[in-house]
Amino acid sequence: MKHIVIIGNGISGITAARHIRKRSNHKITIISGESEYFFSRTALMYVYMGHLKFDHTKPYENNFWKKNKIELVFDWVDKVESTTKSLTLRMKGTIQYDTLIIASGAKPNRFGWPGKDLKGVQGLYHKQDLELMEQNTKGVQHAVLVGGGLIGVEMAEMLLSRNISVTFLVRENAFWSNVLPLQEANLISRHIRSHHVDLRFENELKEIKGDSNGRVQSIVTKSGEEIACQFVGVTVGVSPNISFLKDSGIATARGVLVNEFLETNVPDVYALGDCAERTYELPGRRSIEQVWYTGRMMGEIVAQTICGTKTKYEPGPWFNSAKFFDIEYQTYGQVGNELKAHESEFYWEHSSGTKCVHVIWNTMTREFIGINTFGIRMRHEKFDTWLRAKKSVDFVIEHLAEANFDPEFFTRYEKEIMLQFNEKAVLAH
């Protein structure tokens, strides 16, 4: 019987533990200093907004872990000694392992702006960030958010739920235009502004100013404008949380370097989730993918390998989903922010300006490459199947209704989409 130690109790570490337990009687220990029990990180915003209590974010009862013989250690790992297979904990001494799984997640990026350490300046990723935000936003009238992306939108929605006005500084010329095509970036930009967010493009932070008590009182942009505020949300992405691995012998770059089996350069050491960086190519996928479902998939894969069935991490076509206030977003396959030389596109937008479909295909072969949908729920299984089968764009448009996942009584738009697609095809000829 091995002793398997997992650093981190997020979705990747917990999934690994659950699947190892299903397949074996190995001793399992999970170490986390963030929270005593596993919780749903994506639900943190709803705790702040009053929709949930923190206990509601825990998928399992507290007795689940004891019942399944999974030991939980509430502590931080300060050091890893891979030669002696030991970990140094901040409060509880050392712990030995036979197999180590590093699932330590990520941390908000912090750039070197003057004033970045003032009270009232923070990111949002950990449970502690949520608790800090509760303290930092008491009595606040105006907040400035720096950087775009999904965490920024979440933070804006959270602040507005407490009647805190928001100025949002975005470096690009439209919201998330470094990821989304301009059509979708403009749609989301309009939608964010419709929620009374002061959204400012091509704006960057230069400095954060504090008062005599060391609390933020304003920010200065690179153009020289000063904006009064009592809270600054830093939402400029996240980076792998790996500083505790210094001098461990475990190879790192931006994240912990892993092969196709999620193995590190050190025997019996694996890395998963937001902190893992692949050393091999997967077509259409980034080397670090900090999304919920990839962490879950990695956890399942590592459990199989550790329990005797060595399995490669092969996640298949890219997909993701998110929410921009009340508009749901899904993407399947590859839809870049700019068309490549061999690509063609079809973009449909509803007259409301809150729903759209953007389809990309290979110009020469007409092979379906990817789709973005906003405001219309689509079924992942269908697009995954069509992408793997290399279906044509004509097939996808013709069968789009089969992929619709909206509830009963929702308006359906497939006929309108197909009609416009066919009209544009005729015009193209």
N, C-alpha and C positions, 0 to 999 in steps of 0.2 A: 504493500500500500504506500503510495507516494503522498508527500505533503505538498499540495499545490497552493501557492500564495498568489493572490490577485491584488494588485495595487489599483484601487479605484472602484467605486461602486456605482458607476454609470451604466448605461444600457449594454455596453460591450462587455465589461467585467462581469456583470450580473448574468448576462446570457451565457457566457462561458461557464460560470459556476453552475447554473441550472442544468445545462446540458452535460457537463461532466458528472454531476450527481445522477442524472438519468442513466448514464452509461457505466458508472463505476461506484466503488465504495471508497475512493481516495479521500484523504483528509483535505478539506477545503477551508482556507482562511481568506477573508476579504478585508483589506485595510483601506479605510477612508477617513480623512479628517474633515471632510466637507459636511457629511451628515451621517447620523447613526444608521439610518436605513435608506435603502434605494428609493428614489422618487423620480417622477417624470419631470425632467428639466424643462421641457417645452410648456409645462403648465405653470411655471413660476409667475408669468405675467398675470395669470388669472387669480392668483393668490393676492397680489398687490391690488388688483382691480375689485377684489371683494367677491368674486364669483365662486371661489373655492377657499377652503381652509388648507393649510399646508398638509395636514394629515390625509386630505382627499387626494393628494398627488402621489401617495404611496400605493403602488399596484398590489402589494402583498401585505397581509396582516403581519404584525410584529413577530408572532410565534411561528411564522412560515419558516424562518431561517433555522431555528432550533429543531423544528420538526424534520427538516431536510438535512440536518447535520452539517450546516454551513456556519462556521464561526465568523462573527463580525467583530472587528477590532476598530474602535473609534480613535484614530490617531493619524499623524502625518509621518510619511517616510522621509527621513532626512538624507539617507545614504544607502546605496546598494553596493555590496561587496560580492561581485560575481565569482571571485576565486574561492571564497569560503562559503558561498551560497547563503549569505546572511543579509538582513536588512537592519538598519539602525532606525528605530522609531523615536519620535520627539519626546514622548512621555513614558513609553513602556519598554525601554531597553531594546534588545535585539531579538530577532526571530529568524529561525532557519527555514530554508525551503529546499525541496527537491526540484520542483518546477516553478518558474516565476512567470506570471502574466502581467505585463505592464499595460494598464488601461487607465492612465492618469489624466486623460482628457486634455483640455486646452485652457488658456487663460486669455483675458482681453488684452489686445495690443495697447501698449503705452508708449507714445512717442515722446521726444525730448522737449515738449513745449514748456516754456517758463510758466510756472504756476500749476503744473499737472498734479502736484501733491497737496494742493489746498483742500480743505474740507468742502464737500459738496461736488467734488470731481470724481467720477467713477465710471466703470464699465458695468456690464450685466452678463454674467455667465453662471456663477456659482450661487448656491443658497445664501452664502455670506453677502454676496452682492445685493440680493433681494433685501436682506435684513438691513444692510447699509443704506439702501435706497429709501426704505421706510423712514430711517432717521434723517437722511439728507434732504428729503423733500417736505418735511414738516414746515408749514408756514411759508412755503415757496410760492411766489406768484409767476415767475417766468424762468424757463429753462432753455438752454441751448444744447442741441445735439450736434455732434461733430462726426461726419462720415455717414455713408448711406448703408444700404443692405438691410437684411431682415431684422437684425437686432435693433437697428435704429427705428424701424417702423413699429416694432413691439414696444420699445420704450416710449415713443411718441403717443401710442394708444394708451399706455399705462398712465402717463402724465395727464393726458387730456381727461381721463376718467376721474381725475381729482381736481379738475378745473384749473390746471396749471398750463398756461399758454406756452407754446413751443416755437422756437426758431430752429430751423434745421439747415446746417451748412453742408453742402455737397460739392465735392471737388469737380465732378463731371458736369456735362451740360444738360443732363436729364437724370432722373432717379434710377440708380443701378444700371446705367447705360454701359458700364464696363462688363456687364453680364448679359443684359437683355438687349434685343434689337431696339432701335430707336422708337418704333411704333408702340411697343409694349411699355418702354421706359416713359414715353410721353403720356400714355394712358394712366399709368400708376402715378406719375407726377401730378396730373390733374386731380386724380382721386385723393391723393394725400392733401392737396390744397383745399379740396372740397370739405375736408374735416377741420378747416381753419388752422392748419399748420402753416407757419411762415417759412416756406420752403425756398431756399436760396441756392442757386446753381453757380458753378465756377467760383466758389467761395471756400477759402481755407483758413484755418485757425493759425494765428501768429503767436498769441499770448493769452494767458488767463490771469486776471488781476484779482488780488485778494484785499480784504479789509483788515483792520487792525487786530481782529480776532483770528486771522488766518483762514477766513472763509471766503469762497469765491464771491465777487461782487460784479464782475463784468468780464467780457472777452473782447479781444481785439483781433480783427480779421487781417489778412495780408494786404487788403486794400486800405487799411487804416481805420475802418469803421469800428467804433466801440459799442457793444451791445450790453446793456445792464441785465444781469441774471443772478440767480441765487443757486443754480444747479447747472452742472455741465455733464452731459452724458457722452462718454467716449465710446463710439460705436464703429471703430475702424478695423473691425475684424478680430480674429483670435489667432493664437499661435500654440503649437504643442507645448504642454506643460511637462518639461523634461529636465529642469535645472538640477533636480536631485540626483540625476544620473552622472553628474560630473565625476570623473576619475573612477567610474564603475567598470570600465573596459567594454561597455556596451556601445556599439557604434551609433552615432547620431549625426544628423545634418540639421535640417529644420525640425524634423521629428526623429523618432526611433526608427532606424533603417531595418526593413524586413524584406524577406524573399516571398515567393509565391505561396509558401506555407505559413506565412506570418512569423517565421523564425528570425531572430536576430543573429548577429555574428557569434554570440555566446551560446553554447549548447544549453538546452533546457530553459531558454528564456525567449518569450514571445512578446509581441506588442500588438495592440488592437485599438481601433477607434480613432478618436481625434488626435492622438499623439503618434500614430503610426505613419511612416512614410515608406511607400513601396520603392524598391530599387529596380523594378522591372516594369515594362510598358504594358498597359491595358488600353486598347484602342478606345478613344473617346472619354477616358477617365483621367482625373488628376492624380498625382502621386500621394497627395494628402486630401482625404475627403472627410470633411467634418460635418457629417449629417447622421441623423439618428439610425436610419436603416442599415447603413454600411457597418456601423458599430455592432448592431445586432447580428448581421450576417457573419462578421468576423468572429464573434463569440461562438457561434454555432460551429464554424469551420475549425477553430482551434480546439474545441472540445472533442471533435471527431479525431483529430490528429493525436491529441494527448491520450485518448482512450484507445489507440491502436489502429485507427483507420486514417492513414495520412491523406489529407485532403487539401487540394489547392483552393485558394481564394479566387473565385471567378464570378464576380457579381453580375455579369451580363450587361445589357444596355443601360446607360445612365438614366436615372429618373430622380425627380425630387418634387416636393410640394411645399407650399407655404401659404400664408395669409397676409394680405395687405389691407388692414382694417377689415372690411366685410367683403373683400374680393378674394376668392380662393384662386391660387395659381398652381398649375401642374406643368411639368415638362418631361418629355420622354424622348430619348435619343439625343441628337446633337442639333441644337439651335443656338448658333453663336450670335454675338452682338453685331457681327458684320458677315455678309454673305461671302463665301469663298468662291474662287474662280469657277468651280465646277458645279455650283449650287444654283437652284432656282427656288423661288418662294411664292406662296400665296398667303395673303393676309386678309382676314375678314374681321370687321369690327361692327358690333351692334350699334344702332343709332343712339342708344343710351350712353355710349362711351364707357361702359363698365364691363363689357364682355368682348372677348376676341379669341380668334383661333389663328395661329401662325404655323404654316406647314412648310417644311424644307425637303427638297428632293434633289437627286443627282440629275443634272440637266441632260446628260447623254443617255443614261440607262433608265431614268425615271424611277429609280429605286428610292423609296421613302427613307429619309434620314432622321427626321425628328419633328416634334410638334410642341408648341406652347399653347396652353389654354388658360384663359382668365375668365372667371365667373361661370364656367361650365364644368361640372365635375365629369371626369373621364375615368375609365376603368384601366388600371395599370396592366392587368393580365393581357388585355387585348393588344395594347401597343407593344408590350414585351414580346408577344408572340409574333406580331407583324414585323417588328424590327429584326428578330432572329431569323425569320423566314425570308427576309429581304423582299417584302411585298412592294408593289408599285404604289406610287402616290395615288394613281387612279383607283386602285383597289381600296386604299385607306379612305379616300373621300366617299366612295360608293358605300362603304360599310361603317361610316362614322357613327351612325345611330346605334350600332351594336356596342360601341364603346361608351355610350353615354351612361353616366352613373347618377344623374340627378334624381331626386325623389319623385314619386308620382305627383302629378298636377303641376310640375314645373314646365314652363314653356320650352319647347324643343326647337332647335334652330338648324338642324341638319339639312333640311330641304333648301333653306335660304343659302346656306354655306355651299352646298353642292351646285346650286344654280349659278352663284357668283363664280365659283371655280370654273365651271364649264363655259361661262360667258368669257372669262379672261383667257381661257384656253383657245377659244375661237378667235378672239381678237389678236392673240399672239401669232396666229397663223395668217 
